[in-house]
Amino acid sequence: MENNQAVLPKQSEYHNYLQWIMVSFLVYLLICAVGMIGSGFKMASAGHASELFSFASNPFAGLVVGIIATALIQSSSTVSSIIVGLVAGGLPVELAVPMIMGANVGTSITNTIVSLGHVRAKEEFKRAFSAATVHDFFNLLSVMIFLPLEIAFGLLEKIGSWLSSLFYGSGDSSIKSFNFIKTATAPVVNTVKDVTHSFGDQLGGIALILIGIGLIFIAITMVGKLLKKLMVGKAKNIMHTAIGRGPLSGIASGTLVTIFVQSSSTTTSLMVPLAGSGAFKLKDIYPFTLGANIGTCVTAVLAATAVTGNAQAALQIAFIHLVYNILGVVLIYGLPLLRNIPVKCADALGGIAAENKLAALGYILGVFFVAPALCLGISSQL
């Protein structure tokens, strides 16, 4: 009997090792996939990337594309990784910046949908819906502040360019001289590229893009499932320990948990039941959501280190995503004038949704689908 009990922990430990090996392989596959999208886009566009994306030359159209794509896919990590791959293939960075902002807004839909699970209990639903939508309001406020600054001054583009230049400088300091990740992924990317190239530049490029997107879906979905098994228990412990200890602790733990589970949607969705039950107040959960915004950028930064083509531009857009989220936290949460706007809006909306359940459904459809679609239609006429 004692021998059996001793064997079980060993089997469990061995199973965990296998799962971590699988996670490592899937991350490698994700990086390869981003490289494939970049190579495929470059092949298909033949240097005319800006013409292919002329529909998004209006920043508002780019923003809407990011919102709708992420709302449908329900993964900002997937969308941002695809955007990094497109930039590597020649999509201009200035067109990609609003898309990255839109991806931030679109990812908020997941935890908002999760809050609908509390719809039968009025007070519980009010707390849960408020906790879910505070993320929405923060991201919308961030767009309202930074999109005009980006249009007027190219603020994020300049910061991202400076940061990427630190890694792609001249001489021996360049990342090109020691980029082992790119070297490790090159055999897979080049093999698939050679196979698709037999269809010609355009068809082969499109096929390479589709394969890359498919692999990103598979990799991120499976990584998410594996990390939930491996890390969500630990993530919950970190969250319980950190929430309520102050805003800096909340932001730091939100960042850490999101890096662990590789999904801001998972991180923020974990908080909704805790808020609904009354275990934590909205003001305690709020900083944790901000950390989730920062932690979700790791995937794109990692993927950008291995792309082919416009490698520096790919790293630039990945850094822009990171800087955008950090500056949003510093500015909005750092200024008392702005800090409580998302909390007050979310609390008010939670009260309305608790009284009228259709208002909650109308909010989700309106913010994530109807309004973006209308904006896309209007902007296409400009």
C-alpha positions as CSV (number, residue, x, y, z in Angstrom):
1,M,0.0,0.0,0.0
2,E,2.8,2.4,0.9
3,N,4.6,1.5,-2.4
4,N,1.5,2.5,-4.4
5,Q,1.3,5.8,-2.5
6,A,4.9,6.5,-3.3
7,V,4.5,5.7,-7.0
8,L,1.5,8.1,-7.4
9,P,3.4,11.3,-6.7
10,K,6.2,10.2,-9.0
11,Q,3.7,9.5,-11.8
12,S,2.1,12.9,-11.2
13,E,5.5,14.6,-11.3
14,Y,6.4,12.8,-14.5
15,H,3.0,13.9,-16.0
16,N,3.8,17.5,-15.1
17,Y,7.2,17.3,-16.7
18,L,5.6,16.1,-19.9
19,Q,3.0,18.9,-19.8
20,W,5.8,21.5,-19.4
21,I,7.7,19.9,-22.4
22,M,4.5,20.2,-24.4
23,V,4.1,23.9,-23.4
24,S,7.7,24.6,-24.5
25,F,7.0,22.9,-27.9
26,L,3.8,24.9,-28.4
27,V,5.6,28.2,-27.6
28,Y,8.2,27.2,-30.2
29,L,5.4,26.4,-32.6
30,L,3.8,29.8,-31.9
31,I,7.1,31.6,-32.7
32,C,7.5,29.6,-35.9
33,A,3.9,30.5,-36.9
34,V,4.5,34.2,-36.5
35,G,7.6,33.8,-38.7
36,M,5.5,32.0,-41.3
37,I,2.9,34.8,-41.4
38,G,5.7,37.4,-41.9
39,S,7.3,35.4,-44.7
40,G,3.9,34.6,-46.3
41,F,2.7,38.2,-46.2
42,K,6.0,39.4,-47.8
43,M,5.6,36.8,-50.6
44,A,1.9,37.6,-51.2
45,S,2.3,41.4,-51.1
46,A,5.5,41.5,-53.2
47,G,6.4,44.8,-51.5
48,H,2.8,46.2,-51.8
49,A,1.7,45.7,-48.2
50,S,0.4,49.2,-47.7
51,E,-1.9,48.8,-50.7
52,L,-3.3,45.5,-49.3
53,F,-4.2,47.3,-46.1
54,S,-5.4,50.6,-47.7
55,F,-8.8,49.9,-46.0
56,A,-7.2,50.5,-42.7
57,S,-5.2,53.6,-43.6
58,N,-7.7,55.5,-41.5
59,P,-6.6,55.0,-37.8
60,F,-10.2,54.5,-36.7
61,A,-10.7,51.7,-39.2
62,G,-7.5,50.0,-37.9
63,L,-8.9,50.4,-34.3
64,V,-12.2,48.8,-35.3
65,V,-10.5,45.9,-37.1
66,G,-8.5,45.2,-33.9
67,I,-11.7,45.3,-31.7
68,I,-13.8,43.1,-33.9
69,A,-11.1,40.5,-34.7
70,T,-10.3,40.1,-31.0
71,A,-13.9,40.0,-29.9
72,L,-14.6,37.2,-32.4
73,I,-11.4,35.3,-31.6
74,Q,-11.5,36.1,-27.9
75,S,-7.7,36.3,-27.6
76,S,-5.6,39.4,-27.8
77,S,-2.5,37.3,-27.7
78,T,-3.6,35.6,-31.0
79,V,-4.5,38.9,-32.7
80,S,-1.3,40.7,-31.5
81,S,0.8,37.8,-32.7
82,I,-0.8,37.9,-36.1
83,I,-0.2,41.7,-36.2
84,V,3.4,41.2,-35.4
85,G,3.7,38.7,-38.2
86,L,2.0,41.0,-40.7
87,V,4.4,43.9,-39.7
88,A,7.3,41.5,-40.3
89,G,5.9,41.0,-43.8
90,G,5.6,44.6,-44.6
91,L,2.5,46.0,-43.0
92,P,3.4,49.6,-42.0
93,V,3.8,50.1,-38.2
94,E,1.6,53.2,-38.3
95,L,-1.3,51.1,-39.6
96,A,-0.7,48.4,-36.9
97,V,-0.7,50.7,-33.9
98,P,-4.5,51.3,-33.9
99,M,-5.1,47.6,-34.4
100,I,-3.1,46.8,-31.3
101,M,-5.2,49.4,-29.4
102,G,-8.3,47.7,-30.7
103,A,-7.1,44.3,-29.6
104,N,-6.9,45.6,-26.1
105,V,-10.5,46.6,-26.2
106,G,-11.7,43.5,-27.9
107,T,-10.2,41.1,-25.3
108,S,-12.4,42.6,-22.6
109,I,-15.4,40.8,-24.0
110,T,-14.5,37.4,-22.5
111,N,-14.7,38.4,-18.8
112,T,-17.9,40.4,-19.6
113,I,-19.5,37.2,-21.0
114,V,-18.3,35.2,-17.9
115,S,-20.2,37.7,-15.7
116,L,-23.5,36.7,-17.3
117,G,-23.2,33.4,-15.4
118,H,-24.3,35.4,-12.3
119,V,-27.3,36.8,-13.9
120,R,-29.9,35.0,-11.7
121,A,-28.8,36.7,-8.5
122,K,-29.4,40.5,-8.7
123,E,-26.7,41.8,-6.3
124,E,-24.2,39.1,-7.3
125,F,-24.7,40.0,-11.0
126,K,-24.2,43.7,-10.2
127,R,-20.9,43.1,-8.6
128,A,-19.7,40.6,-11.2
129,F,-20.7,42.8,-14.2
130,S,-19.1,45.8,-12.6
131,A,-15.8,43.8,-12.1
132,A,-15.9,42.6,-15.7
133,T,-16.6,46.0,-17.3
134,V,-14.0,48.0,-15.3
135,H,-11.5,46.4,-17.8
136,D,-13.6,47.6,-20.7
137,F,-13.8,51.2,-19.4
138,F,-10.1,51.4,-18.7
139,N,-9.2,50.2,-22.2
140,L,-11.7,52.5,-23.8
141,L,-10.4,55.5,-21.8
142,S,-6.8,54.5,-22.7
143,V,-7.8,54.6,-26.4
144,M,-9.5,58.0,-26.1
145,I,-6.2,59.4,-24.6
146,F,-3.5,57.7,-26.7
147,L,-5.1,57.4,-30.1
148,P,-5.3,61.2,-30.7
149,L,-1.7,61.5,-29.3
150,E,-0.6,58.8,-31.8
151,I,-2.4,60.5,-34.7
152,A,-1.0,63.9,-33.9
153,F,2.6,63.1,-32.8
154,G,3.3,59.4,-33.4
155,L,4.2,59.1,-29.7
156,L,4.0,55.3,-29.4
157,E,5.6,54.7,-32.8
158,K,8.6,56.8,-31.8
159,I,9.1,55.1,-28.4
160,G,8.7,51.7,-30.0
161,S,11.3,52.6,-32.6
162,W,13.8,53.8,-30.0
163,L,13.4,50.6,-27.9
164,S,13.7,48.3,-30.9
165,S,16.8,50.2,-32.1
166,L,18.5,49.2,-28.8
167,F,18.3,45.6,-30.0
168,Y,18.9,46.2,-33.6
169,G,21.7,48.7,-33.4
170,S,24.9,48.8,-35.4
171,G,27.8,46.5,-35.2
172,D,28.1,43.7,-32.6
173,S,25.4,45.2,-30.4
174,S,22.8,44.0,-32.9
175,I,20.5,41.2,-31.8
176,K,21.1,39.8,-35.3
177,S,24.5,38.5,-34.2
178,F,23.1,36.3,-31.4
179,N,19.5,35.7,-32.2
180,F,19.4,32.0,-31.4
181,I,15.6,31.9,-31.4
182,K,15.5,32.9,-35.0
183,T,18.2,30.3,-35.8
184,A,16.2,27.6,-34.0
185,T,12.9,28.4,-35.8
186,A,14.5,28.9,-39.3
187,P,14.4,25.2,-40.3
188,V,10.7,24.8,-39.7
189,V,9.8,28.2,-41.2
190,N,12.0,27.7,-44.3
191,T,10.7,24.1,-44.9
192,V,7.1,25.2,-44.9
193,K,8.0,28.2,-47.0
194,D,9.7,26.0,-49.6
195,V,6.6,23.7,-49.8
196,T,4.1,26.6,-50.3
197,H,6.4,28.5,-52.7
198,S,5.7,25.8,-55.3
199,F,2.2,27.3,-55.7
200,G,3.7,30.6,-56.8
201,D,4.4,33.8,-54.9
202,Q,0.8,35.0,-54.3
203,L,-1.0,31.7,-53.7
204,G,2.0,30.3,-51.8
205,G,2.2,33.4,-49.6
206,I,-1.5,33.2,-48.8
207,A,-1.1,29.5,-48.0
208,L,1.8,30.3,-45.7
209,I,-0.2,33.0,-43.9
210,L,-3.2,30.7,-43.4
211,I,-0.9,27.9,-42.1
212,G,0.7,30.4,-39.7
213,I,-2.6,31.7,-38.4
214,G,-3.9,28.1,-38.0
215,L,-0.8,27.2,-36.0
216,I,-1.2,30.3,-33.8
217,F,-4.8,29.3,-33.0
218,I,-3.7,25.7,-32.1
219,A,-0.6,26.8,-30.1
220,I,-2.3,29.5,-28.0
221,T,-5.5,27.4,-27.4
222,M,-3.5,24.3,-26.3
223,V,-1.0,26.4,-24.2
224,G,-3.9,28.0,-22.5
225,K,-5.5,24.7,-21.6
226,L,-2.2,23.2,-20.4
227,L,-1.2,26.3,-18.3
228,K,-4.7,26.3,-16.8
229,K,-4.1,22.8,-15.5
230,L,-0.5,23.6,-14.4
231,M,-0.8,27.2,-13.1
232,V,-4.4,28.3,-12.4
233,G,-4.3,26.9,-8.9
234,K,-1.0,28.7,-8.2
235,A,-2.4,31.8,-10.0
236,K,-5.4,31.9,-7.7
237,N,-3.1,31.6,-4.7
238,I,-1.1,34.6,-5.9
239,M,-4.3,36.5,-6.6
240,H,-5.7,35.8,-3.2
241,T,-2.5,36.8,-1.5
242,A,-1.9,40.0,-3.5
243,I,-5.4,41.5,-3.9
244,G,-6.2,43.9,-1.1
245,R,-2.5,44.5,-0.2
246,G,-2.5,47.7,-2.2
247,P,-2.5,48.8,-5.9
248,L,1.1,48.1,-6.7
249,S,0.8,44.6,-5.3
250,G,-2.4,44.1,-7.4
251,I,-0.8,45.4,-10.6
252,A,2.4,43.3,-10.1
253,S,0.4,40.1,-9.3
254,G,-2.0,40.7,-12.3
255,T,1.1,41.0,-14.6
256,L,2.7,37.8,-13.1
257,V,-0.4,35.7,-13.3
258,T,-1.1,36.7,-16.9
259,I,2.5,35.8,-17.8
260,F,1.9,32.4,-16.1
261,V,-1.3,31.6,-17.9
262,Q,-0.5,33.5,-21.2
263,S,-4.0,35.0,-21.3
264,S,-5.4,38.2,-20.0
265,S,-8.9,36.9,-20.6
266,T,-8.2,34.0,-18.3
267,T,-6.7,36.3,-15.6
268,T,-9.6,38.8,-15.6
269,S,-12.2,36.0,-15.8
270,L,-10.8,34.5,-12.7
271,M,-11.7,37.6,-10.8
272,V,-15.3,37.8,-11.9
273,P,-16.6,35.0,-9.6
274,L,-14.6,36.4,-6.7
275,A,-16.2,39.8,-7.2
276,G,-19.7,38.3,-7.7
277,S,-19.4,36.4,-4.4
278,G,-18.4,39.6,-2.6
279,A,-15.0,38.2,-1.6
280,F,-13.3,41.3,-3.1
281,K,-14.4,44.8,-3.8
282,L,-14.3,46.5,-7.2
283,K,-11.5,48.9,-6.1
284,D,-9.4,45.9,-5.0
285,I,-9.8,44.0,-8.3
286,Y,-9.3,47.1,-10.5
287,P,-5.4,47.2,-10.2
288,F,-5.3,43.5,-10.9
289,T,-6.9,44.0,-14.3
290,L,-4.3,46.6,-15.1
291,G,-1.5,44.1,-14.5
292,A,-3.3,41.7,-16.8
293,N,-3.0,44.3,-19.6
294,I,0.7,44.4,-19.2
295,G,1.3,40.7,-18.8
296,T,-0.5,39.8,-22.0
297,C,2.2,41.7,-24.1
298,V,4.8,39.0,-23.4
299,T,3.6,36.7,-26.1
300,A,4.0,39.2,-28.9
301,V,7.4,40.4,-27.7
302,L,8.6,36.7,-27.6
303,A,7.2,36.0,-31.0
304,A,8.8,39.1,-32.5
305,T,12.3,37.9,-31.7
306,A,12.1,35.2,-34.3
307,V,10.5,36.8,-37.3
308,T,12.0,37.1,-40.8
309,G,11.7,40.1,-43.0
310,N,11.2,43.4,-41.2
311,A,12.4,42.0,-37.9
312,Q,13.1,45.4,-36.3
313,A,9.6,46.7,-37.2
314,A,8.1,43.5,-35.8
315,L,9.9,44.0,-32.5
316,Q,8.9,47.7,-32.6
317,I,5.1,46.9,-32.8
318,A,5.5,44.3,-30.0
319,F,7.2,47.0,-27.8
320,I,4.5,49.5,-28.8
321,H,1.9,47.1,-27.3
322,L,3.9,46.8,-24.1
323,V,4.6,50.6,-23.8
324,Y,1.0,51.5,-24.6
325,N,-0.3,49.3,-21.7
326,I,2.4,50.5,-19.2
327,L,1.8,54.2,-20.1
328,G,-2.0,53.6,-19.8
329,V,-1.6,52.3,-16.2
330,V,0.9,55.0,-15.3
331,L,-1.3,57.8,-16.6
332,I,-4.8,56.7,-15.9
333,Y,-4.2,55.0,-12.5
334,G,-1.4,57.5,-11.6
335,L,-3.6,60.6,-11.9
336,P,-6.3,60.9,-9.3
337,L,-8.5,62.8,-11.8
338,L,-8.6,59.8,-14.1
339,R,-8.1,56.9,-11.7
340,N,-11.7,56.4,-10.6
341,I,-13.5,57.0,-13.9
342,P,-13.4,53.3,-15.0
343,V,-14.6,52.3,-11.5
344,K,-17.5,54.8,-11.4
345,C,-18.6,53.9,-15.0
346,A,-18.4,50.2,-14.3
347,D,-20.3,50.5,-11.0
348,A,-23.1,52.6,-12.7
349,L,-23.4,50.1,-15.6
350,G,-23.5,47.2,-13.1
351,G,-26.5,48.8,-11.4
352,I,-28.3,49.4,-14.7
353,A,-27.6,45.8,-15.9
354,A,-28.8,44.3,-12.6
355,E,-32.2,46.1,-13.0
356,N,-32.5,45.3,-16.7
357,K,-30.7,42.2,-18.0
358,L,-31.3,43.2,-21.6
359,A,-29.1,46.3,-21.0
360,A,-26.2,43.9,-20.3
361,L,-26.7,42.1,-23.6
362,G,-27.2,45.4,-25.4
363,Y,-23.9,46.7,-24.0
364,I,-21.9,43.6,-25.1
365,L,-23.4,43.7,-28.7
366,G,-23.2,47.5,-28.9
367,V,-19.6,48.0,-27.7
368,F,-17.9,45.0,-29.3
369,F,-19.8,44.6,-32.6
370,V,-22.5,47.1,-33.6
371,A,-20.6,50.4,-32.8
372,P,-17.3,49.1,-34.3
373,A,-19.2,47.9,-37.5
374,L,-20.8,51.3,-37.8
375,C,-17.5,53.1,-37.3
376,L,-15.9,50.9,-39.9
377,G,-18.6,51.7,-42.4
378,I,-18.4,55.4,-41.8
379,S,-14.6,55.5,-41.9
380,S,-14.5,53.6,-45.2
381,Q,-16.4,56.6,-46.7
382,L,-13.8,59.1,-45.5
